Amino acid sequence: MSNPSSVLTLGRMEAHIRAYFDACNSGDPERIAAYFEPDGIHYFPPGMYGGPFRGGLEIGRRWQAAVEKFGSYWTVDQFIGDPASGRAVIEWTHFKRREGVMLRGDEWYIFGDTGLIREIRAYYASPQDRGLAALELGGFDYAARGYPLGAPPLDPE
């Protein structure tokens, strides 16, 4: 695997994400897909949208439907990037204009070797669902990525 920093700069990463959001706002699935590697994936919290969107064109079609149904419009509010690791984080706002609803959250981006988006992990600012013991992204393999799967035991008092 080549070094993502060979094609990525901080400016290119931010411009790519902002252009991707412009594509999302256009509702054009092919335009949206152009920002992803062919096997790109977009993760969401559990129970949202039927699980992860897989593939750039599927991501594009799903955002096309949101634009058509809800009048969706997204903004990039903050950006942080690290070209050496090919990772970026943004804060966003999603306006569902036909419903008068505003959502906020953040996303982690992983760029591939060619400078296209390989993965997005979306996190929403919302109340905790007390019916779930684990509030994590649906379909994301935390164990394979080395994330902790449990807390250490409490010390006896």
Salt bridges, closest charged atoms under 4 A:
GLU14 OE2 - ARG18 NE 2.97
GLU58 OE2 - ARG62 NH1 3.48
GLU107 OE2 - HIS42 NE2 3.46
GLU119 OE2 - ARG121 NE 3.28
GLU119 OE1 - ARG145 NH2 2.49
